[in-house]
Amino acid sequence: MDLRLSPISPSLPSRTGATSRISPAATQDTKSAGFAGALKGALTEVSAAQNNATQLQKEVQMENPNVSLEETMVAIQKAQIGFQATLHVRNRMVQAYSDIMNMQV
């Protein structure tokens, strides 16, 4: 799972000290690739890992000689770790939401 966020700032300093400008279209892409975009991308990767592990498991059960048991077990473990990480992130987000909603103003 790779979570890389692009910078939000419209102008970035370069190594020479000059500023480079980002086009308005690139700025809109950056806004959509914020936290929601990163979360959606991570969920997509976890889902793909689970689908890959399921497919490899079926191939091993059908005794496909091109798929090894070791490769399948590694894929299953990767999918399980990704799911557990996603579950922890969800639990932390729900806890943060609950904390914010219980704050007195």
N, C-alpha and C positions, 0 to 999 in steps of 0.2 A: 504494500500500500504506500503510495507516494503522494504526499500532500505538499505541493509547491504552490505558493501564492505569488502572483505577479504584483509589482508595486502599484500603488494607487495614485501616486503623485504624477501630475501631468508633465512636469519637467524634471529630468534627472541629471545630476552633475556627472560629467564624464571625467576621465583621468586628467585631461588637460585643463579642467576648470570651467570649460564652456558648458552650456546647458543644451541638451537635446530635446526636441519637442516630439511629443507623441500625438499622432493624428486623432481627431475626435472619434473615429471608428474604433481605434485601439483603446481609447478611454472607455467606451461603452462596453467593449469586451472585458476590460478589467473589472468594471462594476459587476457584470454578471458572473465573473469568476471569483467573487468574494467568498465569504464564508459558506453561503448556500451552495455555490458552485463546487467548492472544495468538498463539502459534505456529500453532495450528490455524486461527485466523482469517486469518492471513497466507497460509498455504498455500491456503486456500479462495479468497482473492482472487487469488492467482497463477494458480490453476487456472481461475478464471472469466475472467481476462484472456486466457489461452491459448485457451480455448474461444471467446471473442468474436473473437479474431484469426483463428482457423480459420474461423469462420462468415463473417466479412467477406471473407476470402480466397476462399472458395467463391462468395460472391455476386459478387465482381469477376470471377471466372473465368466465371461464367454471364452476364456482361455485364448485370447489374442496374443500371439507370440511377439508382437511388436511393442507391447506394453508390459513393463516390468512391475513387479509388486512393490519394489522400493520406490519407484517413481510415483506410484499411486499413493503409497503411505505418506510420502512427503507432501503431495498435493492435498491430501486430506488434512494433514496437520496445519498447512498454510491456511486452508479455508477455516479451520477451527480457530486458529489464533486471530485471524481477521475478524471473524464473527464475535469472538470474545472482546476484542478491542472496540468493535462497534457497539456492543452491548454496554461496555463501561462508559463510552462517550455519551450514549443515550441516557444512562442513569445519572451521569454528572450534569447533563443539560436539564433533566427533569428536576434534579435537586436545586440547581441554580435558579430555575424558574420558580420553584416553590419558595426559595429564600427571598427572591425579589417580591413575589406576591404577598408575603407575610410581613414585609417591611412597613413600618408605620411612617406616614408622611407628616 
